[in-house]
Amino acid sequence: MVGVLSTVTPASAATLEGCRSGHLCLYKGAYYNNHSGHPDADYVHCLTYNLSNWVTHHGSYVDNQTGAVTTTFWSGYNGTGTILRRFQSYSYAWDVDFYPVNSITVC
């Protein structure tokens, strides 16, 4: 996966690119370029999520979760396969290759 990873401090973690505090948001366009800043996927619960119909080579994400939360991108469904990317809360990437991410684990 390619992309630029940045972090923000908790003090600035209100709403970032349409992603509310406490949420992990995914966008199908690079630079959060879709639906005027509204995420295509918005996750708030500590679970593993399968990404259905999510094939994009230029997506982006905002991890605006609170606390010590880790998000993992997996190559397989149900949190299996190869770990493609792992990051902590309060991070974002403006150009991420989501192919072949098939599931994510939040928490």
MIVO-397187 format. One record per atom (N, C-alpha, C): residue number from 1; residue in one letter; atom name; z, x, y. Coordinates in pm, 1 decimal. Example, Ala and Ser with C-alpha at 12.3 -4.5 7.8 and 13.67 -1.06 7.14 Angstrom:
{1, 'A', 'N', {780.0, 1319.0, -569.0}}
{1, 'A', 'CA', {780.0, 1230.0, -450.0}}
{1, 'A', 'C', {780.0, 1320.0, -330.0}}
{2, 'S', 'N', {708.0, 1285.0, -225.0}}
{2, 'S', 'CA', {714.0, 1367.0, -106.0}}
{2, 'S', 'C', {787.0, 1290.0, 3.0}}
//
This chain:
{1, 'M', 'N', {0.0, 82.9, -117.5}}
{1, 'M', 'CA', {0.0, 0.0, 0.0}}
{1, 'M', 'C', {0.0, 86.8, 123.0}}
{2, 'V', 'N', {-77.6, 48.3, 220.5}}
{2, 'V', 'CA', {-77.9, 118.7, 346.5}}
{2, 'V', 'C', {-18.7, 28.7, 451.5}}
{3, 'G', 'N', {30.0, 86.9, 556.0}}
{3, 'G', 'CA', {85.6, 7.1, 663.4}}
{3, 'G', 'C', {180.2, 90.8, 745.3}}
{4, 'V', 'N', {223.1, 35.4, 852.1}}
{4, 'V', 'CA', {317.8, 102.2, 938.8}}
{4, 'V', 'C', {447.7, 27.6, 929.3}}
{5, 'L', 'N', {554.1, 98.8, 899.0}}
{5, 'L', 'CA', {685.6, 39.0, 883.9}}
{5, 'L', 'C', {769.2, 77.5, 1003.8}}
{6, 'S', 'N', {831.3, -20.0, 1064.5}}
{6, 'S', 'CA', {919.5, 4.2, 1177.2}}
{6, 'S', 'C', {1048.0, -70.6, 1153.8}}
{7, 'T', 'N', {1150.5, -32.8, 1224.8}}
{7, 'T', 'CA', {1276.5, -105.3, 1215.9}}
{7, 'T', 'C', {1320.2, -146.3, 1354.0}}
{8, 'V', 'N', {1396.9, -253.2, 1359.2}}
{8, 'V', 'CA', {1453.6, -300.3, 1484.0}}
{8, 'V', 'C', {1603.7, -306.5, 1466.9}}
{9, 'T', 'N', {1674.6, -303.5, 1574.5}}
{9, 'T', 'CA', {1819.6, -309.4, 1564.5}}
{9, 'T', 'C', {1864.7, -453.9, 1556.2}}
{10, 'P', 'N', {1977.9, -480.0, 1491.7}}
{10, 'P', 'CA', {2027.3, -617.3, 1480.3}}
{10, 'P', 'C', {2044.4, -687.0, 1614.2}}
{11, 'A', 'N', {2072.5, -613.3, 1719.0}}
{11, 'A', 'CA', {2090.4, -676.1, 1849.4}}
{11, 'A', 'C', {1962.5, -743.9, 1897.9}}
{12, 'S', 'N', {1845.8, -696.0, 1853.8}}
{12, 'S', 'CA', {1720.2, -755.5, 1898.7}}
{12, 'S', 'C', {1663.1, -855.3, 1798.5}}
{13, 'A', 'N', {1739.6, -889.4, 1698.0}}
{13, 'A', 'CA', {1687.8, -972.8, 1589.7}}
{13, 'A', 'C', {1708.5, -1120.8, 1616.6}}
{14, 'A', 'N', {1646.3, -1173.3, 1717.7}}
{14, 'A', 'CA', {1648.3, -1316.7, 1741.5}}
{14, 'A', 'C', {1525.9, -1374.6, 1671.6}}
{15, 'T', 'N', {1419.3, -1400.5, 1743.5}}
{15, 'T', 'CA', {1293.8, -1444.3, 1684.7}}
{15, 'T', 'C', {1190.2, -1336.9, 1712.5}}
{16, 'L', 'N', {1128.0, -1286.3, 1606.9}}
{16, 'L', 'CA', {1026.0, -1183.2, 1618.9}}
{16, 'L', 'C', {895.5, -1236.6, 1563.0}}
{17, 'E', 'N', {792.0, -1240.4, 1644.1}}
{17, 'E', 'CA', {659.7, -1287.4, 1601.0}}
{17, 'E', 'C', {666.8, -1422.9, 1529.7}}
{18, 'G', 'N', {754.3, -1510.7, 1576.6}}
{18, 'G', 'CA', {769.0, -1642.8, 1517.7}}
{18, 'G', 'C', {861.5, -1648.6, 1397.6}}
{19, 'C', 'N', {923.8, -1537.5, 1361.8}}
{19, 'C', 'CA', {1013.3, -1531.2, 1246.3}}
{19, 'C', 'C', {1158.5, -1539.1, 1295.1}}
{20, 'R', 'N', {1226.6, -1644.4, 1254.2}}
{20, 'R', 'CA', {1363.6, -1667.2, 1299.4}}
{20, 'R', 'C', {1462.3, -1569.6, 1236.0}}
{21, 'S', 'N', {1571.4, -1547.9, 1301.5}}
{21, 'S', 'CA', {1677.9, -1461.8, 1251.0}}
{21, 'S', 'C', {1724.4, -1512.5, 1114.9}}
{22, 'G', 'N', {1741.1, -1421.8, 1020.3}}
{22, 'G', 'CA', {1784.9, -1457.5, 885.5}}
{22, 'G', 'C', {1670.5, -1485.6, 789.2}}
{23, 'H', 'N', {1545.5, -1469.0, 832.2}}
{23, 'H', 'CA', {1429.1, -1503.2, 750.4}}
{23, 'H', 'C', {1342.2, -1380.5, 723.1}}
{24, 'L', 'N', {1267.2, -1386.4, 614.0}}
{24, 'L', 'CA', {1158.8, -1293.6, 584.8}}
{24, 'L', 'C', {1030.1, -1372.8, 601.0}}
{25, 'C', 'N', {939.3, -1324.3, 683.8}}
{25, 'C', 'CA', {815.4, -1396.2, 712.1}}
{25, 'C', 'C', {694.8, -1311.0, 676.3}}
{26, 'L', 'N', {596.2, -1374.2, 614.7}}
{26, 'L', 'CA', {471.1, -1308.0, 578.0}}
{26, 'L', 'C', {356.1, -1372.4, 654.0}}
{27, 'Y', 'N', {260.2, -1290.2, 691.2}}
{27, 'Y', 'CA', {143.0, -1335.3, 765.9}}
{27, 'Y', 'C', {18.2, -1285.2, 694.0}}
{28, 'K', 'N', {-82.0, -1369.1, 682.1}}
{28, 'K', 'CA', {-205.1, -1328.8, 614.0}}
{28, 'K', 'C', {-295.3, -1244.9, 701.9}}
{29, 'G', 'N', {-266.0, -1231.3, 828.1}}
{29, 'G', 'CA', {-344.6, -1148.2, 917.4}}
{29, 'G', 'C', {-267.3, -1025.8, 962.3}}
{30, 'A', 'N', {-338.8, -918.2, 988.4}}
{30, 'A', 'CA', {-276.9, -799.2, 1045.3}}
{30, 'A', 'C', {-229.4, -830.5, 1187.6}}
{31, 'Y', 'N', {-131.7, -756.7, 1234.8}}
{31, 'Y', 'CA', {-76.8, -774.5, 1368.5}}
{31, 'Y', 'C', {-25.2, -916.8, 1391.1}}
{32, 'Y', 'N', {23.2, -981.1, 1283.5}}
{32, 'Y', 'CA', {78.2, -1118.2, 1291.0}}
{32, 'Y', 'C', {-26.0, -1213.0, 1349.0}}
{33, 'N', 'N', {-152.9, -1184.6, 1322.5}}
{33, 'N', 'CA', {-265.9, -1253.0, 1383.3}}
{33, 'N', 'C', {-304.8, -1377.6, 1305.3}}
{34, 'N', 'N', {-229.0, -1481.1, 1321.8}}
{34, 'N', 'CA', {-260.0, -1608.4, 1258.4}}
{34, 'N', 'C', {-180.0, -1718.3, 1325.2}}
{35, 'H', 'N', {-231.7, -1831.2, 1332.1}}
{35, 'H', 'CA', {-160.1, -1951.7, 1374.1}}
{35, 'H', 'C', {-69.4, -1930.8, 1495.3}}
{36, 'S', 'N', {-107.6, -1847.2, 1586.2}}
{36, 'S', 'CA', {-32.1, -1823.8, 1709.6}}
{36, 'S', 'C', {113.0, -1785.9, 1684.4}}
{37, 'G', 'N', {135.5, -1691.5, 1592.9}}
{37, 'G', 'CA', {270.2, -1642.4, 1569.1}}
{37, 'G', 'C', {352.6, -1722.4, 1471.3}}
{38, 'H', 'N', {290.6, -1814.5, 1399.5}}
{38, 'H', 'CA', {363.0, -1890.2, 1297.8}}
{38, 'H', 'C', {336.3, -1826.7, 1162.1}}
{39, 'P', 'N', {440.8, -1793.0, 1087.3}}
{39, 'P', 'CA', {421.5, -1727.2, 957.7}}
{39, 'P', 'C', {350.9, -1816.8, 856.3}}
{40, 'D', 'N', {277.9, -1753.4, 765.0}}
{40, 'D', 'CA', {216.8, -1826.5, 653.8}}
{40, 'D', 'C', {319.1, -1854.2, 544.5}}
{41, 'A', 'N', {421.7, -1770.9, 535.0}}
{41, 'A', 'CA', {529.4, -1790.3, 437.2}}
{41, 'A', 'C', {660.1, -1749.7, 504.6}}
{42, 'D', 'N', {764.9, -1825.6, 477.2}}
{42, 'D', 'CA', {894.1, -1805.6, 542.0}}
{42, 'D', 'C', {1001.7, -1822.0, 435.6}}
{43, 'Y', 'N', {1074.9, -1713.9, 407.8}}
{43, 'Y', 'CA', {1175.2, -1715.4, 301.8}}
{43, 'Y', 'C', {1313.2, -1690.2, 359.9}}
{44, 'V', 'N', {1411.1, -1766.8, 313.0}}
{44, 'V', 'CA', {1545.9, -1752.1, 364.7}}
{44, 'V', 'C', {1648.3, -1738.9, 251.5}}
{45, 'H', 'N', {1615.0, -1781.4, 132.0}}
{45, 'H', 'CA', {1708.5, -1778.7, 19.8}}
{45, 'H', 'C', {1692.4, -1651.8, -63.1}}
{46, 'C', 'N', {1800.2, -1609.2, -124.0}}
{46, 'C', 'CA', {1804.3, -1488.8, -206.9}}
{46, 'C', 'C', {1747.5, -1521.4, -346.0}}
{47, 'L', 'N', {1615.1, -1504.3, -361.6}}
{47, 'L', 'CA', {1544.9, -1538.9, -485.7}}
{47, 'L', 'C', {1423.2, -1449.0, -503.1}}
{48, 'T', 'N', {1354.8, -1465.8, -616.2}}
{48, 'T', 'CA', {1223.5, -1405.4, -637.6}}
{48, 'T', 'C', {1119.1, -1514.4, -619.7}}
{49, 'Y', 'N', {1015.8, -1483.5, -543.5}}
{49, 'Y', 'CA', {910.7, -1579.9, -511.5}}
{49, 'Y', 'C', {776.2, -1525.9, -560.2}}
{50, 'N', 'N', {698.6, -1610.0, -629.2}}
{50, 'N', 'CA', {562.1, -1574.8, -666.5}}
{50, 'N', 'C', {470.6, -1609.1, -549.5}}
{51, 'L', 'N', {377.7, -1520.7, -521.8}}
{51, 'L', 'CA', {282.6, -1543.9, -413.7}}
{51, 'L', 'C', {155.2, -1602.4, -473.4}}
{52, 'S', 'N', {132.3, -1726.9, -448.5}}
{52, 'S', 'CA', {15.1, -1796.3, -501.1}}
{52, 'S', 'C', {-94.4, -1796.5, -394.3}}
{53, 'N', 'N', {-216.7, -1762.4, -433.4}}
{53, 'N', 'CA', {-331.8, -1758.7, -342.7}}
{53, 'N', 'C', {-307.3, -1666.1, -224.1}}
{54, 'W', 'N', {-245.2, -1554.0, -248.9}}
{54, 'W', 'CA', {-211.2, -1461.0, -141.5}}
{54, 'W', 'C', {-289.1, -1331.9, -163.0}}
{55, 'V', 'N', {-417.2, -1333.6, -139.6}}
{55, 'V', 'CA', {-500.0, -1214.9, -156.6}}
{55, 'V', 'C', {-551.9, -1175.9, -19.1}}
{56, 'T', 'N', {-491.8, -1073.1, 36.8}}
{56, 'T', 'CA', {-536.3, -1022.8, 165.7}}
{56, 'T', 'C', {-510.8, -872.9, 171.9}}
{57, 'H', 'N', {-606.7, -801.0, 223.5}}
{57, 'H', 'CA', {-590.1, -656.6, 237.8}}
{57, 'H', 'C', {-530.5, -619.8, 373.1}}
{58, 'H', 'N', {-523.1, -714.2, 464.0}}
{58, 'H', 'CA', {-466.4, -687.1, 595.8}}
{58, 'H', 'C', {-372.7, -799.9, 635.0}}
{59, 'G', 'N', {-249.0, -789.3, 589.0}}
{59, 'G', 'CA', {-145.4, -884.3, 625.1}}
{59, 'G', 'C', {-36.8, -813.0, 703.4}}
{60, 'S', 'N', {70.5, -883.0, 731.8}}
{60, 'S', 'CA', {184.1, -824.8, 802.4}}
{60, 'S', 'C', {309.9, -900.2, 763.2}}
{61, 'Y', 'N', {424.5, -841.4, 792.8}}
{61, 'Y', 'CA', {550.6, -909.2, 764.1}}
{61, 'Y', 'C', {654.9, -873.8, 868.1}}
{62, 'V', 'N', {752.1, -963.3, 882.1}}
{62, 'V', 'CA', {871.6, -939.7, 962.1}}
{62, 'V', 'C', {990.0, -971.6, 872.4}}
{63, 'D', 'N', {1076.1, -873.4, 850.9}}
{63, 'D', 'CA', {1199.3, -894.9, 775.3}}
{63, 'D', 'C', {1311.5, -904.8, 878.6}}
{64, 'N', 'N', {1339.9, -1026.4, 918.1}}
{64, 'N', 'CA', {1437.5, -1054.1, 1022.8}}
{64, 'N', 'C', {1567.9, -1106.1, 961.6}}
{65, 'Q', 'N', {1595.6, -1060.6, 838.7}}
{65, 'Q', 'CA', {1716.1, -1105.0, 769.7}}
{65, 'Q', 'C', {1838.4, -1033.2, 824.8}}
{66, 'T', 'N', {1952.2, -1092.5, 804.4}}
{66, 'T', 'CA', {2076.6, -1035.9, 853.3}}
{66, 'T', 'C', {2152.3, -971.6, 738.0}}
{67, 'G', 'N', {2231.5, -871.7, 768.7}}
{67, 'G', 'CA', {2311.5, -805.4, 666.1}}
{67, 'G', 'C', {2232.3, -700.3, 591.0}}
{68, 'A', 'N', {2290.6, -652.2, 483.5}}
{68, 'A', 'CA', {2229.4, -547.1, 400.9}}
{68, 'A', 'C', {2142.2, -610.6, 293.1}}
{69, 'V', 'N', {2025.1, -656.3, 331.4}}
{69, 'V', 'CA', {1933.6, -725.0, 240.5}}
{69, 'V', 'C', {1816.3, -633.0, 209.7}}
{70, 'T', 'N', {1774.1, -629.3, 84.1}}
{70, 'T', 'CA', {1658.2, -551.2, 42.5}}
{70, 'T', 'C', {1549.5, -646.4, -5.2}}
{71, 'T', 'N', {1427.9, -622.1, 37.5}}
{71, 'T', 'CA', {1312.8, -699.0, -8.8}}
{71, 'T', 'C', {1224.0, -605.3, -89.3}}
{72, 'T', 'N', {1175.3, -654.7, -203.2}}
{72, 'T', 'CA', {1089.9, -575.6, -291.2}}
{72, 'T', 'C', {959.5, -649.6, -316.0}}
{73, 'F', 'N', {846.5, -579.6, -299.9}}
{73, 'F', 'CA', {715.0, -633.1, -334.2}}
{73, 'F', 'C', {680.6, -584.0, -474.1}}
{74, 'W', 'N', {642.9, -674.6, -563.8}}
{74, 'W', 'CA', {612.3, -644.3, -703.8}}
{74, 'W', 'C', {464.8, -667.0, -734.3}}
{75, 'S', 'N', {411.7, -590.3, -828.1}}
{75, 'S', 'CA', {272.8, -608.5, -870.9}}
{75, 'S', 'C', {257.5, -727.6, -965.4}}
{76, 'G', 'N', {361.1, -762.0, -1039.4}}
{76, 'G', 'CA', {355.1, -873.5, -1134.2}}
{76, 'G', 'C', {425.8, -996.8, -1081.6}}
{77, 'Y', 'N', {412.1, -1104.9, -1153.9}}
{77, 'Y', 'CA', {481.2, -1227.9, -1118.8}}
{77, 'Y', 'C', {625.9, -1221.6, -1164.5}}
{78, 'N', 'N', {711.7, -1301.5, -1102.8}}
{78, 'N', 'CA', {853.3, -1314.2, -1139.0}}
{78, 'N', 'C', {930.9, -1183.0, -1126.1}}
{79, 'G', 'N', {893.8, -1099.8, -1030.2}}
{79, 'G', 'CA', {965.3, -974.3, -1007.2}}
{79, 'G', 'C', {947.4, -872.3, -1117.7}}
{80, 'T', 'N', {827.0, -865.4, -1173.5}}
{80, 'T', 'CA', {798.2, -770.4, -1280.9}}
{80, 'T', 'C', {686.0, -676.6, -1237.0}}
{81, 'G', 'N', {661.3, -577.0, -1319.1}}
{81, 'G', 'CA', {553.2, -483.1, -1290.7}}
{81, 'G', 'C', {602.4, -366.7, -1208.0}}
{82, 'T', 'N', {514.5, -312.8, -1127.7}}
{82, 'T', 'CA', {542.3, -195.9, -1046.5}}
{82, 'T', 'C', {598.0, -237.5, -910.3}}
{83, 'I', 'N', {696.9, -161.6, -861.9}}
{83, 'I', 'CA', {745.7, -182.4, -726.5}}
{83, 'I', 'C', {644.2, -120.2, -631.1}}
{84, 'L', 'N', {587.2, -201.7, -544.6}}
{84, 'L', 'CA', {484.6, -155.6, -451.4}}
{84, 'L', 'C', {542.2, -117.8, -315.5}}
{85, 'R', 'N', {651.3, -180.6, -277.0}}
{85, 'R', 'CA', {715.4, -152.8, -149.8}}
{85, 'R', 'C', {856.9, -209.3, -155.1}}
{86, 'R', 'N', {951.6, -136.6, -96.7}}
{86, 'R', 'CA', {1090.4, -183.1, -87.3}}
{86, 'R', 'C', {1140.8, -146.3, 51.8}}
{87, 'F', 'N', {1204.4, -243.7, 118.3}}
{87, 'F', 'CA', {1251.0, -218.3, 254.1}}
{87, 'F', 'C', {1378.0, -297.9, 282.2}}
{88, 'Q', 'N', {1448.8, -257.2, 384.9}}
{88, 'Q', 'CA', {1573.7, -319.4, 426.4}}
{88, 'Q', 'C', {1549.0, -423.6, 534.6}}
{89, 'S', 'N', {1652.5, -503.5, 561.3}}
{89, 'S', 'CA', {1643.7, -603.7, 667.0}}
{89, 'S', 'C', {1617.6, -537.1, 802.1}}
{90, 'Y', 'N', {1571.4, -617.2, 896.4}}
{90, 'Y', 'CA', {1535.3, -573.4, 1031.1}}
{90, 'Y', 'C', {1421.7, -471.7, 1030.6}}
{91, 'S', 'N', {1317.1, -500.3, 955.5}}
{91, 'S', 'CA', {1199.8, -414.2, 955.6}}
{91, 'S', 'C', {1074.9, -499.7, 966.9}}
{92, 'Y', 'N', {964.6, -436.2, 998.5}}
{92, 'Y', 'CA', {837.8, -507.9, 1005.2}}
{92, 'Y', 'C', {722.7, -410.9, 985.8}}
{93, 'A', 'N', {608.7, -463.7, 947.2}}
{93, 'A', 'CA', {486.6, -385.1, 934.0}}
{93, 'A', 'C', {371.2, -470.0, 984.9}}
{94, 'W', 'N', {288.4, -412.7, 1069.3}}
{94, 'W', 'CA', {182.7, -490.3, 1131.6}}
{94, 'W', 'C', {49.0, -483.6, 1058.9}}
{95, 'D', 'N', {34.0, -396.8, 959.6}}
{95, 'D', 'CA', {-89.0, -395.8, 880.1}}
{95, 'D', 'C', {-54.6, -348.4, 739.4}}
{96, 'V', 'N', {-44.4, -442.9, 646.7}}
{96, 'V', 'CA', {-3.2, -415.3, 509.5}}
{96, 'V', 'C', {-110.5, -465.4, 413.9}}
{97, 'D', 'N', {-142.7, -387.0, 313.3}}
{97, 'D', 'CA', {-234.0, -429.6, 207.5}}
{97, 'D', 'C', {-151.2, -506.2, 104.5}}
{98, 'F', 'N', {-162.3, -638.2, 104.3}}
{98, 'F', 'CA', {-86.4, -721.2, 10.7}}
{98, 'F', 'C', {-150.3, -727.7, -127.6}}
{99, 'Y', 'N', {-266.2, -667.6, -143.3}}
{99, 'Y', 'CA', {-330.2, -669.1, -274.6}}
{99, 'Y', 'C', {-285.8, -545.5, -350.4}}
{100, 'P', 'N', {-221.5, -549.1, -460.9}}
{100, 'P', 'CA', {-204.1, -660.7, -554.5}}
{100, 'P', 'C', {-60.5, -713.9, -561.6}}
{101, 'V', 'N', {4.9, -744.4, -451.0}}
{101, 'V', 'CA', {140.3, -801.9, -454.0}}
{101, 'V', 'C', {131.8, -942.9, -511.6}}
{102, 'N', 'N', {207.5, -967.8, -618.8}}
{102, 'N', 'CA', {207.5, -1100.6, -680.3}}
{102, 'N', 'C', {342.5, -1171.2, -671.4}}
{103, 'S', 'N', {447.8, -1097.3, -636.5}}
{103, 'S', 'CA', {578.9, -1161.1, -616.0}}
{103, 'S', 'C', {664.1, -1073.0, -526.7}}
{104, 'I', 'N', {765.7, -1136.9, -467.6}}
{104, 'I', 'CA', {861.9, -1063.8, -385.1}}
{104, 'I', 'C', {1001.7, -1107.7, -425.2}}
{105, 'T', 'N', {1094.6, -1014.2, -415.6}}
{105, 'T', 'CA', {1235.8, -1045.1, -435.8}}
{105, 'T', 'C', {1306.0, -1021.5, -304.7}}
{106, 'V', 'N', {1374.3, -1123.8, -258.6}}
{106, 'V', 'CA', {1449.3, -1117.4, -133.8}}
{106, 'V', 'C', {1597.1, -1111.5, -171.4}}
{107, 'C', 'N', {1666.0, -1005.0, -134.7}}
{107, 'C', 'CA', {1810.0, -990.3, -155.2}}
{107, 'C', 'C', {1843.6, -866.6, -234.3}}
//
